[in-house]
Amino acid sequence: MSGMTSPQPGPAALPLDLPGYAHVYSGKVRDLYAPLDPSGAPRDDQLLLVASDRLSAFDFILGTPIPDKGAVLTQLSLWWFEQLEDLVPNHVVSTEVPAEVAGRAVLVRRLEMLPVECVARAYLTGGGLREYVADGHVSGVRLPDGLVDGSRLPEPVFTPSTKAPVGEHDQPMSYAEVVAAVGERTAQRASDLTTRILARGNEIAAERGILIADTKVEFGIDGDDLVLADEVLTPDSSRFWPADQWEPGHTQPSFDKEFVREWLTSPASGWDKASGEAPPPLPDDVLERTRAKYVEAYERLTGRTFSS
C-alpha cells in the first residue's frame, strides 16, 4: 500500500502464534485474534484485542516500537471503561488472556462497528483548527469567531469523520452525513455519548492536572444499543495537555508521540516527509522520552504505578 511501511519485529509484533487463537486482522496498532472453539473453528462472538508497541506517525507505521506502549494503552483503557460504565456499556469480556500478551490484551465482544469516526472536541487544535481557519466551521458545526490554537470551546462538540483505509486520511463529516450513514437515532446517540465521554473525561482529568483537548471513540452495535469499543481516552486516541502549561495561541505540549513527530520533522532525522520514503529508526532518547510521556499520562490519571 502506497505510503506505508511494514511493522518491524518488536514487542507484540504480528502475527503472533497464540495457541487456541486465529489471527484475524492487524491495524496500525492493534491486532485481532479469534478464539477457536472445540472443533478448531474461529468463534464469531468474541475477539482477542492485542495492543502492540507499534507507533504510527505521518501515516507511516514506524519500524521502531515504543517499549510498553501497548500495555499502557490497554491498562489505561480498562481504567477508563470503569469510570464510564454508568454512561455506556463497553466490549470487555475478560482480562484473562494468554501469557504471551498478558497486560496488553483483552477478550472482547465481537460487534458490528459504526462506519464513522466519532470525534469530540473540547479545545480547538489540529485538523479542527485548520477547518475553522478556512470557514469558521468544524465538521459543519459553526464555532464562535476569534478562536485560536488551543482555545477552549463553549462546550464539547461532535466533529465526526470518515473511516479511511489504513494509509489514507480521514475526512470530516457533517452530522447530516452521519445520519445518512447510520440513521437518525444512532447518529444522535453516538453524538451524545461521544461528547459526554469527553466531558466526563475532562472532569476527571482536570483533578489530575490534565486537559483532554479532543478524543476519538469507537462504537459497536449490539441490538439497539451502542457499545464502547477498542480504546478510550488514551494518548493515542486523544490529545492530553498539561493544564498548568495551557496557553492558547500556539501548539500545546502534550502527553503523546510529540517527541517522535518533533524528531522526525527536525534536521536531525534527515527525513523528508514529502519524499514518500519510510521514516528512519528512532534514536534511543526519543524512544525513552516517548515511553515516559505515555507512562506519565497513565500514572497521573489513574493514581497507580505502571507495571508492564
GUZA-101682 format. One line per 3 residues: number of its first residue (from 1); their letters; for each residue x, y, z of N, C-alpha, C. Coordinates in pm, 1 decimal. Each point is the difference from the previous one (the first is absolute). Example, Ala and Ser with C-alpha at 12.3 -4.5 7.8 and 13.67 -1.06 7.14 Angstrom:
1	as	1319.0 -569.0 780.0 -89.0 119.0 0.0 90.0 120.0 0.0 ~ -35.0 105.0 -72.0 82.0 119.0 6.0 -77.0 109.0 73.0
//
This chain:
1	msg	85.7 -120.4 0.0 -85.7 120.4 0.0 88.3 124.0 0.0 ~ -26.9 91.4 -85.0 84.1 119.3 -15.9 5.6 81.0 128.1 ~ 124.3 44.9 35.4 15.6 87.0 114.6 7.6 -72.3 131.6
4	mts	2.7 -136.0 0.9 3.3 -73.9 125.3 124.7 -87.0 3.3 ~ 45.4 -31.8 120.3 106.8 -95.7 19.0 -53.5 -117.6 76.9 ~ 67.2 -112.4 -10.0 -40.3 -116.3 78.1 57.4 11.5 139.1
7	pqp	-77.6 -33.3 105.4 51.8 5.5 135.0 120.7 -91.6 15.2 ~ 99.9 44.8 70.8 118.7 -79.7 23.7 -16.2 -83.5 126.6 ~ 78.6 -108.3 16.0 -12.5 -82.5 120.1 20.4 82.9 126.0
10	gpa	-76.8 -29.1 100.0 7.1 69.5 128.1 -104.0 -60.6 90.5 ~ -18.9 54.9 119.0 -99.9 -53.1 91.0 -136.9 -9.9 -66.0 ~ -61.0 -116.3 8.0 -132.7 -24.5 -56.7 -3.5 26.5 -150.1
13	alp	113.4 -30.7 -68.8 -1.1 13.4 -144.8 -98.7 -101.4 -57.2 ~ -44.3 24.0 -120.7 -106.4 -83.3 -55.9 54.4 -90.3 -109.5 ~ -69.6 -114.7 -25.3 -101.1 -55.8 90.5 66.3 -88.9 104.7
16	ldl	-57.0 -6.6 116.7 50.2 -87.7 105.1 -58.6 -138.5 -17.0 ~ 73.5 -98.2 42.7 -50.2 -137.0 0.2 -58.7 -26.4 138.0 ~ -131.5 19.9 11.8 -68.1 -16.3 127.8 -82.2 -127.6 -3.7
19	pgy	39.3 -102.2 73.4 -77.8 -123.4 2.8 -144.8 27.3 40.1 ~ -93.5 -53.6 -76.3 -141.3 20.0 30.5 -60.6 122.9 -63.9 ~ 79.3 72.5 -82.8 -49.0 122.5 -64.4 44.3 3.0 -145.9
22	ahv	-81.4 62.0 -82.9 34.5 19.6 -140.6 13.9 149.4 -27.7 ~ 108.7 38.9 -66.6 21.1 140.0 -36.0 -105.0 42.6 -101.2 ~ -68.6 112.6 28.8 -110.0 47.0 -84.7 37.3 125.5 -78.2
25	ysg	63.5 95.1 68.9 21.4 131.1 -62.5 105.3 75.9 79.0 ~ 74.3 85.8 -69.6 95.0 89.5 65.5 -18.6 141.2 -51.8 ~ -12.5 94.8 92.4 -7.6 140.5 -34.2 133.1 67.3 26.4
28	kvr	-4.1 132.9 11.8 123.8 72.8 25.5 63.0 -41.2 131.7 ~ -83.5 -20.4 101.1 50.3 -25.2 134.4 -49.8 -132.9 56.4 ~ -126.2 -35.8 -30.4 -60.5 -117.0 62.2 -10.5 -118.3 -94.6
31	dly	6.0 -118.9 60.0 -15.4 -124.7 -71.9 -118.6 -75.3 59.2 ~ -78.3 -62.0 -86.1 -118.1 -74.0 43.2 17.8 -148.9 -25.4 ~ -40.1 -79.2 98.9 5.3 -145.1 -8.4 -134.8 -55.6 44.1
34	apl	-46.3 -104.0 -68.8 -126.7 -64.2 36.2 28.5 -124.3 82.5 ~ -67.3 -15.1 116.3 13.8 -125.4 75.1 -52.9 -116.3 -84.3 ~ 62.8 -115.3 15.3 -44.0 -118.3 -72.6 -94.6 -82.5 87.2
37	dps	-105.6 -49.9 -60.6 -92.5 -85.3 75.5 57.0 -141.9 7.0 ~ -65.6 -91.3 72.0 54.7 -135.9 16.6 29.0 -72.0 -131.8 ~ -70.2 39.5 -106.4 23.8 -64.3 -129.4 118.0 61.3 -74.9
40	gap	55.2 108.9 54.0 111.0 69.1 -64.9 -41.7 111.9 -92.0 ~ -131.5 30.1 -4.3 -49.8 108.1 -84.8 -1.3 131.2 77.7 ~ 27.8 112.9 -65.4 -4.0 129.4 69.3 -140.7 32.1 49.5
43	rdd	-10.8 47.2 122.1 -128.5 44.2 53.3 -39.6 132.0 -65.8 ~ -130.9 22.2 -12.1 -47.1 121.8 -65.1 -57.3 101.5 98.0 ~ 13.8 -27.5 132.4 -59.8 89.8 98.9 102.4 73.2 85.7
46	qll	128.3 -38.3 -8.9 102.7 62.0 82.8 127.3 21.9 -81.2 ~ 82.2 95.1 47.8 130.1 27.1 -58.8 101.0 26.9 110.8 ~ 123.8 -37.1 -24.8 110.1 39.8 86.8 61.6 124.7 -61.5
49	lva	-6.7 111.7 73.0 50.7 128.5 -47.4 136.6 23.7 63.3 ~ 103.4 0.2 -82.2 137.8 12.5 48.5 56.2 135.1 -43.5 ~ 46.0 79.0 96.3 62.9 129.0 -30.3 150.6 -20.6 -9.9
52	sdr	54.5 23.7 -117.0 143.5 -15.7 -21.4 73.3 125.3 48.2 ~ 131.9 -3.3 -14.1 81.8 117.9 31.5 28.8 83.2 -124.6 ~ -66.7 -34.0 -111.9 20.2 77.1 -122.0 -51.9 142.2 18.2
55	lsa	59.0 90.0 -75.5 -42.0 139.5 4.0 -8.3 52.0 -142.5 ~ -106.8 72.1 -30.2 -14.3 59.3 -133.1 19.7 151.4 9.1 ~ 58.1 54.4 -103.8 19.1 145.0 -9.6 5.1 37.1 -146.7
58	fdf	-70.9 105.6 -34.3 -3.0 49.1 -138.2 -39.7 -111.8 -97.4 ~ -95.6 -84.0 43.1 -54.4 -108.1 -82.6 100.3 -111.6 -28.6 ~ 104.7 -8.5 78.7 92.7 -112.3 -7.2 -7.3 -78.2 131.0
61	ilg	10.7 -131.0 -9.9 22.5 -79.9 119.4 150.6 -6.3 17.6 ~ 49.6 57.0 109.4 143.9 12.2 18.7 62.1 -136.4 28.0 ~ 123.5 -15.4 -43.3 69.1 -125.9 19.5 52.8 -20.7 140.3
64	tpi	-6.8 102.8 84.0 52.6 -9.2 136.2 -115.4 1.9 99.9 ~ -25.6 -109.6 72.0 -109.2 -0.1 97.7 35.7 81.5 123.7 ~ -102.5 50.4 67.2 16.7 73.3 125.8 -19.0 -99.0 115.4
67	pdk	102.8 -26.6 78.8 -12.3 -101.2 105.7 -118.5 27.0 92.5 ~ -80.0 -102.9 24.6 -113.5 1.2 95.2 -119.9 81.4 -47.3 ~ 4.0 55.5 -119.5 -110.3 83.8 -45.2 -131.8 -77.7 -1.6
70	gav	1.2 -121.2 -52.7 -122.9 -78.1 -7.6 -58.2 -29.6 136.4 ~ 85.9 -27.3 96.2 -48.2 -27.8 135.3 -59.4 125.2 63.0 ~ 62.8 115.2 -22.9 -53.9 125.9 53.4 -138.9 26.4 -57.7
73	ltq	-14.5 -13.6 -131.7 -128.8 28.3 -63.2 -108.5 -94.8 50.8 ~ 34.1 -126.8 13.1 -98.8 -98.0 45.2 -41.9 27.0 143.5 ~ 96.6 20.6 88.4 -33.3 18.4 141.3 -70.9 132.8 24.2
76	lsl	35.5 103.7 -74.9 -68.7 127.1 15.3 -143.9 -10.3 -51.3 ~ -19.6 -68.6 -111.8 -136.1 -17.8 -51.6 -86.5 -76.0 99.8 ~ 54.6 -104.9 60.0 -76.8 -76.4 97.7 -40.3 88.4 118.0
79	wwf	89.9 88.1 42.0 -32.8 92.1 110.8 -111.9 95.2 -41.4 ~ 9.1 53.8 -121.6 -103.5 91.9 -46.4 -134.6 -70.4 -19.6 ~ 1.7 -124.4 -46.7 -126.8 -72.3 -13.5 -73.6 -3.2 133.9
82	eql	74.4 -16.1 108.3 -61.5 -0.5 133.4 -58.2 136.4 33.9 ~ 69.1 106.8 -36.2 -48.0 134.7 32.2 -123.6 37.6 -81.6 ~ -18.7 -66.5 -113.1 -107.4 37.5 -92.6 -115.4 -100.5 -2.4
85	edl	6.2 -104.8 83.3 -96.2 -108.5 -14.3 -143.6 41.9 29.9 ~ -19.5 110.8 71.5 -137.2 47.1 22.4 -54.0 78.6 -120.6 ~ 90.8 41.2 -91.5 -41.9 73.6 -119.2 -30.3 -93.2 -116.6
88	vpn	84.1 -102.5 -16.1 -9.6 -82.8 -119.8 60.7 -137.3 29.0 ~ -62.9 -107.9 -48.9 61.3 -132.4 15.7 124.9 -11.2 -87.1 ~ 91.1 -89.1 37.0 121.9 -19.6 -79.2 11.5 -145.5 -44.7
91	hvv	98.1 -24.5 -82.7 12.2 -130.5 -66.9 80.6 -103.0 75.8 ~ 52.5 32.3 117.0 91.1 -90.5 70.9 -74.6 -122.7 52.8 ~ 54.2 -116.5 -31.3 -52.3 -126.3 53.1 87.8 -49.3 113.9
94	ste	133.1 3.3 -20.8 91.9 -52.3 101.0 139.8 55.2 -22.9 ~ 75.7 9.2 108.6 141.4 35.8 -9.8 88.1 -123.6 17.9 ~ -62.7 -116.8 8.4 74.6 -126.2 4.2 41.0 -34.3 -142.4
97	vpa	127.3 18.4 -31.7 49.3 -14.4 -137.1 125.6 -85.8 -0.5 ~ 44.3 -45.9 -117.6 123.2 -79.1 -5.5 118.9 74.7 59.6 ~ 91.1 -76.8 59.5 115.9 60.8 66.9 83.3 83.7 -95.5
100	eva	3.1 -38.3 -126.8 82.2 72.2 -96.9 -44.2 145.3 -16.8 ~ -126.2 30.1 29.5 -51.5 135.6 -18.8 -59.2 56.3 130.0 ~ 36.5 -57.9 110.8 -52.9 45.8 129.5 33.3 146.6 21.1
103	gra	-100.9 76.4 46.2 18.7 142.4 27.6 -25.6 89.8 -118.6 ~ 2.4 -57.4 -121.8 -18.8 81.8 -119.0 -117.6 -48.6 -84.0 ~ -81.6 -90.2 54.0 -109.7 -56.1 -78.5 -123.8 -18.7 86.7
106	vlv	-115.7 4.1 -64.7 -127.2 -29.4 65.8 -85.3 -83.9 -94.2 ~ -82.6 -85.3 58.2 -98.4 -75.3 -75.6 -125.8 84.8 -5.4 ~ -53.5 22.1 -120.0 -110.2 93.9 -17.5 -112.3 -63.0 -81.8
109	rrl	-116.4 63.8 8.9 -111.4 -39.8 -84.6 27.7 38.7 -145.0 ~ -42.5 -85.4 -90.3 12.4 32.2 -142.2 -124.6 76.7 -40.9 ~ 18.0 118.7 -52.7 -110.7 90.2 -27.7 3.1 48.1 -144.3
112	eml	-113.0 45.5 -47.1 -5.2 72.0 -126.7 37.5 145.0 29.1 ~ 113.1 45.0 -52.7 50.1 131.8 34.5 -66.0 107.9 -85.5 ~ -22.1 117.0 61.4 -53.0 112.8 -75.8 100.2 42.2 -106.6
115	pve	-46.5 31.2 -120.5 90.6 39.3 -107.7 35.9 148.3 5.5 ~ 14.9 52.8 121.6 25.1 142.9 21.4 102.4 14.2 111.6 ~ 95.1 91.4 -18.1 90.6 35.9 109.0 -71.3 102.1 88.3
118	cva	-29.0 -38.0 123.2 -73.6 88.6 90.5 99.6 85.9 78.0 ~ 8.0 126.1 -36.6 97.2 93.1 56.9 -73.5 110.7 74.0 ~ 50.5 36.0 116.6 -51.0 115.9 73.3 116.6 91.5 33.8
121	ray	-27.4 129.3 0.7 104.0 100.2 29.0 -46.0 91.3 112.7 ~ 87.8 19.6 97.7 -24.0 96.3 106.9 88.0 123.2 -17.3 ~ 106.8 -15.9 -76.9 92.7 109.1 -32.0 27.6 -6.3 -150.2
124	ltg	35.6 112.1 -57.4 21.7 7.4 -144.5 148.3 -13.5 -31.4 ~ 33.9 -100.3 -81.9 137.5 -19.5 -43.4 0.8 -100.1 -114.2 ~ 117.3 -26.7 -56.2 14.9 -104.1 -100.1 -85.9 21.8 -123.5
127	ggl	-58.9 -111.5 -47.4 -83.5 6.8 -119.0 -121.2 88.2 18.8 ~ -54.6 2.8 121.3 -114.3 86.8 27.4 35.9 145.8 -17.1 ~ 118.5 38.6 43.9 45.4 138.4 -16.3 13.5 35.1 -147.9
130	rey	54.6 -93.8 -78.5 15.9 27.8 -142.9 -135.2 21.5 -67.3 ~ -99.7 -80.6 36.7 -134.5 20.2 -54.6 -56.3 136.0 42.5 ~ 16.8 31.9 126.6 -54.6 124.3 54.9 60.5 121.5 -69.5
133	vad	131.4 -2.1 -21.6 66.6 112.7 -65.9 -54.8 19.4 -140.9 ~ -39.0 -110.5 -64.2 -49.2 8.3 -137.8 -135.9 68.2 -8.9 ~ -94.3 -39.0 88.2 -135.3 57.0 -14.5 -79.1 13.0 130.4
136	ghv	67.9 -14.5 114.0 -68.3 18.2 127.8 -80.9 -119.5 46.4 ~ 8.0 -109.9 -75.6 -73.8 -120.9 34.6 96.3 -115.4 26.5 ~ -45.8 -98.0 77.6 69.6 -127.7 15.4 -104.2 -109.6 -16.6
139	sgv	18.1 -83.3 -101.8 -96.9 -105.5 -32.5 -141.8 56.3 -10.8 ~ -8.9 117.2 -58.4 -130.8 61.9 -19.6 -54.1 75.3 119.2 ~ 71.0 -2.0 113.2 -43.3 70.1 120.9 59.5 139.9 1.3
142	rlp	-84.2 101.7 9.6 47.5 137.8 6.1 54.0 29.4 139.3 ~ 123.7 50.0 6.6 62.4 33.4 127.7 10.5 151.6 14.6 ~ 16.2 49.1 124.1 10.5 145.2 21.6 118.5 59.8 -75.1
145	dgl	-11.1 127.7 -29.3 109.2 72.1 -65.1 114.6 21.6 98.6 ~ 119.1 21.6 -53.5 114.1 41.5 80.6 74.0 -110.1 71.4 ~ -26.9 -125.4 -29.7 70.2 -109.6 66.3 139.3 -17.7 -59.0
148	vdg	91.7 -50.0 82.3 137.7 -23.2 -43.0 39.7 -142.1 39.5 ~ 119.5 -38.5 -37.3 49.3 -132.7 35.6 0.5 -15.8 152.1 ~ -73.0 -100.4 48.7 -6.3 -24.7 144.0 -118.4 63.1 68.8
151	srl	-84.6 73.0 -71.0 -116.9 62.9 63.6 -94.9 -105.8 55.6 ~ -53.4 27.0 119.2 -103.4 -86.7 56.6 -133.5 31.7 -67.0 ~ -72.5 -102.2 -39.2 -130.8 18.6 -61.0 -106.6 16.4 107.9
154	pep	-110.0 68.6 -31.3 -104.9 19.7 100.9 -49.5 -131.3 59.7 ~ -6.1 -105.3 -80.8 -35.6 -134.1 46.0 55.5 -99.0 -101.7 ~ 19.0 -125.8 40.7 51.5 -98.1 -96.0 -91.7 -13.0 -121.7
157	vft	59.7 -9.4 -117.6 -77.8 -13.0 -123.0 35.0 -131.4 -69.3 ~ -99.3 -56.3 -66.6 14.9 -124.4 -74.5 48.8 34.3 -139.8 ~ 119.4 -48.1 -36.6 59.6 33.1 -129.7 46.0 -129.2 -67.8
160	pst	-93.3 -78.7 -50.6 32.8 -132.1 -54.0 81.0 7.0 -128.3 ~ 56.2 -115.6 -36.1 74.1 -9.9 -125.4 -20.3 -138.3 -58.9 ~ 42.9 -15.2 -123.2 -7.7 -129.2 -65.9 102.3 -95.6 60.5
163	kap	-20.3 -128.7 -23.9 99.8 -100.6 35.1 75.7 -35.2 -127.5 ~ 113.3 65.8 -18.4 77.8 -22.9 -121.1 80.9 -128.4 12.6 ~ 30.2 -66.2 -112.3 88.3 -116.2 3.9 135.7 38.3 57.2
166	vge	70.7 -99.1 56.2 132.5 24.5 56.1 88.8 64.0 -105.7 ~ 67.4 108.7 39.0 87.0 70.8 -92.1 -64.7 119.6 -66.3 ~ -131.1 15.9 17.5 -69.6 115.2 -55.5 -55.4 85.6 113.2
169	hdq	-32.1 125.2 -30.4 -47.3 92.8 101.7 -152.1 -9.3 16.6 ~ -46.4 3.6 125.2 -142.8 14.4 25.1 -44.6 138.0 -48.6 ~ -124.0 7.9 -45.6 -54.6 126.2 -47.6 -115.4 44.2 90.9
172	pms	-11.8 130.7 26.5 -109.2 47.4 86.4 -136.3 -38.5 -56.6 ~ -93.4 -29.3 90.5 -138.3 -29.3 -36.8 -91.8 96.9 72.6 ~ -106.6 40.2 -64.5 -102.5 78.4 67.9 -92.1 -94.6 74.9
175	yae	-76.9 55.8 92.5 -95.5 -83.6 72.6 -101.3 -61.6 -95.9 ~ -40.6 75.9 -100.6 -95.7 -51.7 -98.3 56.3 -121.2 -73.2 ~ 129.5 0.4 -25.9 62.7 -114.9 -66.8 4.9 -121.0 92.4
178	vva	17.5 24.2 129.5 -4.4 -110.9 95.5 -140.6 -60.5 4.1 ~ -100.8 86.0 1.9 -138.7 -47.7 -1.4 -25.3 -85.4 -123.5 ~ 49.8 44.9 -113.8 -18.4 -75.6 -123.5 68.3 -136.5 7.2
181	avg	111.9 -6.3 74.2 77.2 -124.7 7.4 -57.6 -99.1 100.0 ~ -52.4 50.1 113.6 -40.0 -92.7 107.6 -142.7 19.5 49.4 ~ -68.1 104.0 -46.8 -135.6 26.9 46.9 -3.3 103.7 110.3
184	ert	-114.8 68.3 14.3 -12.7 110.6 95.0 21.3 -44.8 143.9 ~ -63.2 -108.8 40.3 8.3 -42.6 139.7 143.6 -34.9 39.2 ~ 68.1 -76.1 -83.9 138.0 -39.2 30.7 93.5 119.9 -5.6
187	aqr	-20.0 89.4 -95.9 83.6 119.7 -10.7 -14.3 86.7 124.9 ~ -122.2 18.9 46.1 -22.1 81.9 117.8 62.1 -63.1 123.8 ~ -15.0 -132.2 11.1 58.1 -70.5 114.5 152.6 7.5 -3.7
190	asd	59.0 -18.0 -116.9 145.3 6.8 -11.6 51.2 139.3 32.8 ~ -69.3 103.0 -48.7 39.1 137.7 28.8 -6.7 28.2 149.5 ~ -109.4 -39.5 61.5 -19.0 24.9 142.7 104.1 -72.1 84.0
193	ltt	22.8 -126.8 -30.5 95.8 -77.3 79.3 142.1 51.3 -18.1 ~ 37.2 34.4 -122.6 136.4 46.2 -25.1 30.1 127.3 77.9 ~ -89.7 95.6 -3.0 23.8 125.1 72.6 -7.2 -20.9 150.9
196	ril	-87.3 -89.6 45.9 -8.3 -27.5 144.3 124.2 -71.7 50.3 ~ 55.2 -89.6 -81.5 124.1 -68.3 38.2 112.8 101.0 15.5 ~ 11.7 93.3 -95.0 105.4 101.0 10.7 -22.8 91.0 120.0
199	arg	-124.7 39.5 24.1 -29.1 85.6 115.4 33.8 -71.7 130.5 ~ -41.5 -127.5 11.8 33.0 -76.6 121.3 150.8 -17.1 12.9 ~ 65.8 -26.7 -112.2 144.8 -13.7 3.8 68.7 124.8 50.9
202	nei	-47.7 115.7 -43.5 61.9 124.6 44.2 -30.4 30.1 146.1 ~ -118.0 -37.8 48.3 -30.3 17.1 142.0 100.9 -75.1 85.8 ~ 29.4 -122.6 -40.3 93.1 -83.6 76.2 144.0 45.3 -20.4
205	aae	37.8 25.2 -125.6 138.2 36.8 -30.0 38.8 134.1 61.2 ~ -94.4 93.3 7.2 30.4 132.0 56.6 49.5 -10.5 143.2 ~ -52.4 -97.5 73.8 43.4 -20.1 138.3 144.2 -50.0 6.3
208	rgi	48.9 -52.6 -113.1 136.7 -52.4 -7.4 92.2 94.5 -76.4 ~ -48.2 121.5 -31.7 83.9 97.5 -68.5 15.3 -22.6 -148.2 ~ -98.9 -67.5 -62.7 6.5 -29.2 -143.3 -125.6 51.5 -69.0
211	lia	17.7 60.1 -116.7 -111.2 39.1 -86.4 -7.4 -99.3 -115.7 ~ -119.9 -44.4 -34.6 -17.9 -86.9 -115.4 -60.1 85.6 -110.7 ~ 82.1 32.8 -97.1 -41.6 94.6 -104.1 -106.1 -60.4 -90.3
214	dtk	22.2 -123.2 -41.7 -95.9 -67.2 -87.8 20.1 -149.8 12.4 ~ -94.4 -75.5 -51.9 10.8 -144.9 8.6 -75.4 -64.6 -114.1 ~ 42.8 -121.0 -35.1 -69.1 -83.3 -98.3 -42.7 -127.8 70.9
217	vef	-126.1 -36.7 -13.1 -47.5 -123.7 61.1 -62.7 -88.9 -106.9 ~ -3.6 -128.6 29.5 -57.3 -98.8 -91.0 -123.3 -61.0 66.2 ~ -105.8 -13.5 -77.0 -120.3 -65.4 49.2 -34.0 -119.9 -87.3
220	gid	-47.6 -106.2 66.8 -55.8 -113.8 -70.5 -148.7 -6.7 27.1 ~ -70.1 -72.4 -83.6 -144.9 -13.5 13.1 -31.5 -136.8 58.2 ~ -78.4 -2.1 106.2 -46.7 -124.1 61.8 -151.3 10.2 13.1
223	gdd	-72.2 -56.1 -95.3 -145.1 16.8 -1.9 -35.1 144.1 -29.1 ~ -71.4 63.6 94.7 -36.6 141.0 -15.5 92.7 92.7 77.3 ~ 104.2 -54.7 59.9 85.4 80.2 87.8 136.4 23.4 -63.7
226	lvl	65.8 108.2 43.1 138.1 25.4 -37.3 90.8 -44.5 113.3 ~ 111.5 -60.2 -37.5 96.1 -52.6 96.8 135.3 64.6 -27.0 ~ 64.7 50.8 105.0 131.0 62.0 -12.0 104.3 -109.4 -23.8
229	ade	82.2 18.2 -103.7 93.4 -105.3 -39.0 139.7 56.9 -25.1 ~ 92.4 -90.7 -32.7 137.4 33.1 -33.8 70.3 61.0 120.9 ~ 45.2 123.6 -8.7 64.2 68.2 111.9 -81.1 124.7 33.1
232	vlt	31.0 59.9 116.1 -73.4 122.0 35.8 89.1 90.7 83.6 ~ 3.6 126.9 -39.1 69.6 105.9 72.9 145.0 -37.0 33.0 ~ 70.9 -44.7 -103.6 143.0 -29.4 13.0 80.7 105.7 -75.0
235	pds	132.5 3.3 19.6 82.0 94.8 -75.9 1.0 -25.7 -150.0 ~ -44.2 -117.9 -44.3 -8.8 -26.1 -143.3 -131.3 47.3 -60.1 ~ -106.1 -0.3 80.4 -132.0 37.0 -52.7 -40.8 140.9 39.2
238	srf	81.6 66.9 81.4 -37.0 130.1 56.2 123.6 88.4 9.7 ~ -24.8 129.7 10.1 108.9 92.7 29.7 -5.5 36.6 146.7 ~ 105.1 -32.2 74.3 11.2 35.6 141.2 99.3 115.0 13.9
241	wpa	-41.4 106.4 68.1 87.0 115.0 22.1 20.4 23.0 150.2 ~ 120.9 37.2 42.0 19.7 40.7 139.4 -78.6 129.0 27.0 ~ -88.7 -3.0 98.4 -87.5 115.3 26.0 80.2 124.3 38.4
244	dqw	110.8 -19.6 71.3 75.8 116.0 47.3 82.3 65.2 -110.4 ~ 3.6 -61.8 -117.7 73.5 58.5 -112.4 -92.7 44.2 -113.7 ~ -130.9 -13.1 22.8 -95.4 37.2 -105.1 5.2 150.1 -26.2
247	epg	20.3 37.2 -125.0 9.4 141.0 -38.8 -46.9 12.0 -144.5 ~ -124.8 38.3 -21.9 -51.7 11.0 -137.3 84.7 93.9 -84.8 ~ 7.2 -32.6 -126.8 74.8 83.2 -93.3 114.0 -71.7 -68.1
250	htq	27.0 -123.0 44.1 107.0 -78.7 -62.5 -22.9 -147.5 32.1 ~ 82.3 -85.8 -58.8 -9.0 -143.3 26.2 34.6 -28.3 145.9 ~ -78.4 -86.4 63.3 20.2 -30.3 141.5 90.6 -122.9 16.4
253	psf	78.9 -4.1 108.4 73.5 -124.0 30.1 -100.0 -111.5 30.7 ~ 39.0 -124.4 -24.8 -97.8 -107.3 14.8 62.8 -128.4 53.3 ~ -88.4 -91.0 43.1 42.2 -128.6 54.4 -16.9 -109.2 -106.2
256	dke	69.9 8.0 -109.1 -18.1 -102.6 -102.0 127.9 -13.5 -81.8 ~ -14.3 -18.2 -132.0 116.7 -20.9 -84.8 61.3 131.3 -47.8 ~ -11.8 102.8 81.2 53.2 132.6 -33.6 148.5 -5.8 -34.1
259	fvr	77.1 -73.1 82.7 145.1 -5.8 -23.2 32.1 -68.5 -132.5 ~ -80.9 -99.6 -36.0 22.1 -70.6 -126.0 -24.3 93.8 -117.8 ~ -113.8 69.0 1.9 -30.5 92.1 -109.9 104.3 110.6 -10.7
262	ewl	41.9 54.7 114.9 98.9 107.6 -1.9 132.2 -48.2 -57.6 ~ 42.1 -121.2 39.6 128.1 -50.9 -49.2 -7.4 -29.8 -148.9 ~ -109.4 -62.0 -43.6 -12.4 -35.7 -141.1 2.5 123.3 -90.6
265	tsp	-53.5 112.5 47.9 -4.2 121.1 -82.3 120.1 92.0 24.0 ~ 94.2 -44.8 82.4 119.5 80.5 27.4 113.0 -39.4 -95.2 ~ 95.9 88.4 -20.2 115.3 -35.0 -85.1 75.8 -122.6 50.9
268	asg	-7.9 -26.3 130.9 74.9 -112.2 57.9 -40.5 -133.5 -59.5 ~ -126.5 -13.6 -39.7 -45.3 -129.1 -52.0 46.6 -23.8 -142.8 ~ 24.0 108.9 -74.4 38.4 -14.6 -138.9 -111.4 -51.6 -89.1
271	wdk	-123.7 5.7 49.4 -112.7 -56.1 -74.5 -80.1 110.8 -66.8 ~ -35.5 -21.9 -124.9 -83.3 93.2 -75.1 -140.6 -59.3 -8.7 ~ -93.3 58.4 74.1 -136.9 -52.8 5.7 -62.3 -6.8 -139.0
274	asg	36.2 93.5 -87.0 -60.7 6.1 -132.8 56.6 -105.5 -95.4 ~ 104.0 -70.1 41.6 65.0 -94.6 -90.0 -80.7 -127.1 -21.0 ~ -88.1 -30.2 93.5 -75.3 -125.2 -7.5 76.4 -118.8 52.4
277	eap	124.7 20.7 39.9 81.3 -108.4 53.8 -30.6 -20.9 147.7 ~ 26.0 -120.1 47.7 -25.0 -33.2 139.9 90.4 81.0 92.3 ~ -50.4 41.1 117.3 83.6 72.0 96.0 113.7 -88.7 50.4
280	ppl	108.3 60.2 45.8 112.9 -78.0 53.5 -33.2 -54.7 138.5 ~ 80.3 -95.5 49.5 -18.2 -49.6 137.2 12.9 113.6 100.8 ~ -73.5 -10.6 108.6 4.1 102.9 103.9 119.5 -21.5 92.0
283	pdd	68.2 106.0 39.6 111.7 -14.0 94.8 -51.2 -34.4 139.4 ~ 88.5 -55.3 81.5 -38.4 -48.4 132.9 -59.7 109.2 87.2 ~ 55.2 121.9 -7.0 -51.2 103.7 88.7 -142.8 39.8 -35.9
286	vle	-34.8 -4.0 -129.4 -137.2 30.7 -41.5 -93.4 -111.3 46.4 ~ 43.4 -124.3 -10.9 -80.1 -112.0 49.2 -25.6 13.2 150.2 ~ 104.5 30.5 74.2 -11.7 8.0 146.0 -90.0 115.1 42.6
289	rtr	14.0 114.6 -64.8 -82.0 116.1 36.9 -146.3 -22.2 -38.3 ~ -23.8 -67.0 -113.5 -137.3 -29.1 -40.5 -64.3 -99.4 95.3 ~ 71.2 -106.6 33.1 -51.4 -95.7 97.5 -31.6 69.6 131.6
292	aky	88.5 87.4 44.2 -20.2 68.1 127.9 -127.2 84.8 -1.5 ~ -32.0 62.3 -112.8 -121.2 81.6 -9.4 -125.5 -87.0 9.0 ~ -0.1 -113.6 -67.9 -114.1 -91.6 8.3 -19.1 -47.8 143.4
295	vea	109.1 -39.3 63.5 -9.0 -49.2 137.9 -45.0 110.9 94.5 ~ 51.8 121.8 -20.3 -40.4 111.6 85.5 -149.6 26.6 -12.2 ~ -52.9 -4.7 -121.2 -144.2 20.2 -18.1 -78.6 -105.3 76.9
298	yer	41.7 -125.5 -11.8 -68.7 -108.4 72.1 4.5 22.6 150.9 ~ 117.0 29.7 51.9 15.3 10.0 144.6 -71.0 123.0 56.0 ~ 4.8 111.6 -72.5 -68.3 120.2 49.7 -151.1 -18.3 -0.9
301	ltg	-51.9 -64.7 -103.0 -144.8 -17.0 -9.1 -52.1 -103.0 100.3 ~ 66.3 -114.1 7.0 -52.6 -109.4 81.9 43.7 6.1 145.0 ~ 109.8 70.0 28.1 54.6 -1.3 136.5 71.2 -129.2 32.1
304	rtf	22.9 -82.9 -102.0 67.0 -128.6 19.7 141.3 3.7 -57.7 ~ 86.7 -86.4 51.7 133.0 -15.4 -56.5 -7.2 -98.8 -115.0 ~ 52.4 39.9 -115.8 -7.4 -88.0 -116.6 89.0 -120.7 18.2
307	ss	-52.2 -116.9 -33.9 76.8 -124.7 2.1 -27.5 -73.3 -128.7 ~ 102.3 -24.9 -78.5 -18.2 -65.6 -129.9 -20.7 -149.7 16.5
//
